[in-house]
Amino acid sequence: MKLRNTAAAAVVVLALAASATACGKSGSPNDNGDKGDKASGGASAPAVPTYPVNTSADVKGSPVFEKIKGKTITIGTKADQPGLGYENPGTKKRTGFDVEIARMIAADLGFDEKHITFKTVPSEARETQIASGGVDLYVGTYTINDERKKQVGFAGPYYVAGQDLLVKADSSVKGPEDLKGKKVCSATGSTPLQRIKEPKYGVAEAKAQQGYQLCVQDLVNGTVDAVTTDDAILKGYAAENKGALKVVGKPFSKEPYGVGLKKDDAALREAVNKAIEAHEKNGDWKKAYDATLGLSGTQAPAPPAIERY
Ligand code: GLU
C-alpha cells in the first residue's frame, strides 16, 4: 500500500487559506505567498488525511474503469473556489474539499496522486466533458438534479450546500427578497444563475461569468450588487475578503453535491458511492472537511445519505 504524502503541503496551503486578506486584490488572494505565514491561526490549521491506495482495485462491468485501469484517472474540478476546488497559480497545487473527495475516490479506485490528472472544468462545460470522456470523474460543487441526470450520472451526494448571496459588508441586501432591481452575478451553466433569473426575484440583471472568482471581482469593483451561488463557495471568498465582503446567510435552495460520471456507467457509479461511504465512515470525510471548508468557521455536518438510483 502506498500513502499519499501531502500533509506538509496542505499545512502551507491551509495557512494561506486561513489568511484573511482585506485588500480585495484581483486574481487569487489565496496565493499571497508569505502573507499566509502571518495569518493568525494559520499554524494550527488541521492537515488533510492521506488515503491508502487500493492496489487491487477493480470495477467489473465499468467501461470507463476498463479504459483507465493501471493508467491515469482524469478528474475534472474547479480551480477558483477556495476551500472547495482551488489551484494555486504559482505552485499548481490543488486544494479544497472537492479535491480531497476526488483524491479519496481515486485512491479507492487504485490511483495515487501521481496517477491523477486534475483538469479545470468550469460549470458550463461539465456535461460535455463528462459525456465526451474529457474527464473520467467530475468533482466540483456539482449539484445533482434530474435535468443533468439526462446527460450524466451522479454518485453521492457527499455534501449539501444551499444557494446564498455574497455582498459588500455595508450592503442593505439581507436576503433574496432584497434583490429587486439589483445586478447579480453568477456562473454560466450553474443552477444559481438559472434560479436567480426567475421573475419572483425581480433582478435588473443576471450577469453570467465563466466562474465565481470573476463575479467576486465584479462585486469588489461595484459592477454588480451581489454574487449568488452556493453558500459553501461564497464563504471561501468572504474569508479572503474579511471586512469587505460578507455572506448574507439565508440559503434559499438545496444543492446536493454529486460526483459526475458517464451516464450509463452504473458499475463506476456504485464504486464511487462505496468509496464515499467508506471515507465517511472511517473519518476521512470529516478530517478533510475540517482542513478545508471548516476553515471558514462552519462545523462539519453529518454527511448526507447516498442516493442510489
Ligand atoms: N452547485 C451549483 C451547480 O452545480 C453551483 C456551483 C457551480 O456552479 O459549480 O450549478
Residues whose N, C-alpha, C, O or C-beta is under 5 A from the ligand:
A	BS01	LIG	S123 G140 T141 Y142 T143 A187 G189 S190 T191 P192 T229 D230 E255
